[in-house]
Amino acid sequence: MKSKLNKSFTLLSILALILLAACGQKETKPAADTLFTLMPESYTGAAFENHLDYDEQLKKKFNIYTYRNFYNGGGVALGDVNQDGLMDIFLTSNMEANVLYLNKGNFQFEDISEQAGIGGQGDWSTGASLADVNGDGWTDIYVCNSGNLEGGKRHNELFINNGDLSFTESAAQYGINDGAYSTHGAFFDYDQDGDLDLYLLNNSFKAIGSFDHSENQRVIRDSIGGDKLFRNDNMHFTDVTEEAGIYASVIGFGLGVTVGDIDQDGWMDIYVSNDFFERDYIYLNNHDGTFRENLTDMMRSISAASMGADMADINNDHYPEIFVTDMIPEDDARLKTKTTFDSWDSYLNNYNHGYHHQFTRNMLHLNNADGTFSEIGRLTGVYATDWSWGALIMDLDNDGLKDIFVANGIYQDLTDQDYIQYFSNRDMVMSIVSGNNVDYKTLIDAIPSVKIPSYAFKNLGGLRFENLAESWGLADPSHSNGSAYGDLDNDGDLDLVVNNVNMPMFLYRNETTEKIPDNHFLKVILKGLPGNTDAIGAQVTVRHQGHSYYLEQMPMRGFKSTVDPRPNLGLGNLAMVDTLEVRWPDGKVTIMQDVPTDQILTLYQKDGIAPGTPMPG
């Protein structure tokens, strides 16, 4: 008997030791079966969720019926806030505190939001911008706020980096504590005076059903709610919207702003995507502090409900294309149950009143390098991705061709035709509306909620794309909005961070470097001058045997988001390239020859030379 007890005790002791050892170990890094691995919170420590509290929606009467942008979600911003060479992650939350994750290396993160003091006082945060706003070498955080809560706190916030993992909110001091329905802020040097200015994208206060489309109000300024352009005057921002030629009207329903050198004249231009009936805008830089809006001369048609937008060169001709998302499903059943189209009379009426040719689909605008674009969304197969938000153009597999990622989904879909039909019944309406009281619970509970996968289009060359989200591991069904790419582990490929509504964030690790080692890269860390320390507006070009690979340094892009500020060029099978050229914001250049790939280079604007200067040696 004693023998059996001893054996039992020994077995229990061994089991206890095994369990104790297991408890003391951090979960091992997940194995990679696809090109991207969805990293679990148990490993990364990043558990953010953009939670929209159901009870609060009913209690405060603040919901999709009282605020049209209720399900537009939050943004993602990447940047190195503590100068340790690792990209940190900032995410906005609509109803709760915003979050900052410090990158500890090896895809593990620490939530430092409380000590950093960046949670925010806004009732409804939207876009996230990371940039060195005051030019002191430390990355700051600009948060857009929105929402129509009565007595709500809607002013935008600027968190200045103190250099010790703490931040000081200073938006009013800098003059950019705007109180509109702000969507996103893009910092860039539009006048080339050496500091960062701000284009602030706003969304109209006015209810969409209250407009008379025959009264085009585009040129009438709404000084409170319209878009704004702020010029940086010695670290205080001045509103120069009107004198710069920027539309700022009540019909602006801005959802996307992307900035780049559209016409390759060395000055940064602006594309704005507007929701609902108002058309999008292209602002070409006049080099004198003003812009000319020129979309109708450059594009023959645009998206009808433009959402996110991005700008990058997809065909390696050194001219950026423009991609804009919309809401048309690819699936036939969802197309028939979720989508309505304008009648011919409605379409013609909108066109005749100055809203241009608009169609419900994503648009990929091919830059013809002559001041015009050709719309090739259907030709390339990227026109239908369902209810889409984040639009990003980047090289996901380092093959030298830029791909397209689209973040998808809406938590509750008010466009569902069965839902609309059901609540159009007179008896149903009378049962939920009594005088000034509305039974929001019944209305909200009945809205369909369906998770749908995002899209990842691989660029096959020759203006051909194929959706490989499933095989790449990026097709997890979700309600996704803002998204950003960046090299979170410094291995030379671009990882993805996605902000989701009412479900945990997605943190995707890119396995290209390990799985496709024959695809090479060059990453460039750009060190600008004081005032624009990240050299926003710089152009990075690799040339090899008659081919070019081109990126523009503009981290704020997509939908409410900011990407890794270190340009990462996928170069396919090139182990060495003939030339790497950086054109700095002041027009000077840095040129390197016979450059080995698979390395991270740090280049300094102060070392740039005038174009045409003979190379030494």
HELIX and SHEET records of a PDB file:
HELIX    1   1 LYS A    2  CYS A   23  1                                  22    
HELIX    2   2 GLU A   41  THR A   44  1                                   4    
HELIX    3   3 TYR A   54  LYS A   59  1                                   6    
HELIX    4   4 SER A  113  ALA A  116  1                                   4    
HELIX    5   5 ALA A  171  TYR A  174  1                                   4    
HELIX    6   6 ILE A  208  SER A  210  5                                   3    
HELIX    7   7 THR A  241  ALA A  244  1                                   4    
HELIX    8   8 LEU A  295  MET A  298  1                                   4    
HELIX    9   9 ASP A  332  LYS A  338  1                                   7    
HELIX   10  10 TRP A  344  ASN A  352  1                                   9    
HELIX   11  11 GLY A  377  THR A  380  1                                   4    
HELIX   12  12 GLN A  417  TYR A  422  1                                   6    
HELIX   13  13 ARG A  426  ILE A  432  1                                   7    
HELIX   14  14 TYR A  440  ASP A  445  1                                   6    
HELIX   15  15 ALA A  469  TRP A  472  1                                   4    
HELIX   16  16 THR A  512  LYS A  515  1                                   4    
HELIX   17  17 GLN A  605  ASP A  607  5                                   3    
SHEET    1   A 4 PHE A  36  LEU A  38  0                                        
SHEET    2   A 4 PHE A 506  ASN A 510 -1                                        
SHEET    3   A 4 ASP A 495  ASN A 500 -1                                        
SHEET    4   A 4 SER A 480  GLY A 486 -1                                        
SHEET    1   B 4 VAL A  76  GLY A  79  0                                        
SHEET    2   B 4 ASP A  88  LEU A  91 -1                                        
SHEET    3   B 4 VAL A  99  GLY A 105 -1                                        
SHEET    4   B 4 GLN A 108  ASP A 111 -1                                        
SHEET    1   C 4 SER A 125  ALA A 131  0                                        
SHEET    2   C 4 ASP A 140  ASN A 145 -1                                        
SHEET    3   C 4 GLU A 157  ASN A 161 -1                                        
SHEET    4   C 4 PHE A 167  GLU A 169 -1                                        
SHEET    1   D 4 SER A 182  PHE A 188  0                                        
SHEET    2   D 4 ASP A 197  ASN A 202 -1                                        
SHEET    3   D 4 LYS A 228  ASN A 232 -1                                        
SHEET    4   D 4 PHE A 237  ASP A 239 -1                                        
SHEET    1   E 4 GLY A 254  GLY A 260  0                                        
SHEET    2   E 4 ASP A 269  ASN A 274 -1                                        
SHEET    3   E 4 TYR A 281  ASN A 285 -1                                        
SHEET    4   E 4 PHE A 291  GLU A 293 -1                                        
SHEET    1   F 2 ILE A 302  SER A 303  0                                        
SHEET    2   F 2 GLN A 358  PHE A 359  1                                        
SHEET    1   G 4 ALA A 309  ALA A 312  0                                        
SHEET    2   G 4 GLU A 321  VAL A 324 -1                                        
SHEET    3   G 4 MET A 363  ASN A 367 -1                                        
SHEET    4   G 4 PHE A 373  GLU A 375 -1                                        
SHEET    1   H 4 SER A 388  MET A 394  0                                        
SHEET    2   H 4 ASP A 403  ASN A 408 -1                                        
SHEET    3   H 4 TYR A 455  GLY A 461 -1                                        
SHEET    4   H 4 ARG A 464  ASN A 467 -1                                        
SHEET    1   I 2 VAL A 433  SER A 434  0                                        
SHEET    2   I 2 ASN A 437  VAL A 438 -1                                        
SHEET    1   J 3 ASN A 568  GLY A 572  0                                        
SHEET    2   J 3 HIS A 520  LYS A 527 -1                                        
SHEET    3   J 3 GLN A 599  TYR A 604  1                                        
SHEET    1   K 4 HIS A 547  GLU A 552  0                                        
SHEET    2   K 4 GLN A 539  HIS A 544 -1                                        
SHEET    3   K 4 MET A 576  ARG A 583 -1                                        
SHEET    4   K 4 VAL A 589  PRO A 596 -1                                        
SHEET    1   L 2 MET A 556  ARG A 557  0                                        
SHEET    2   L 2 SER A 561  THR A 562 -1                                        
END                                                                             
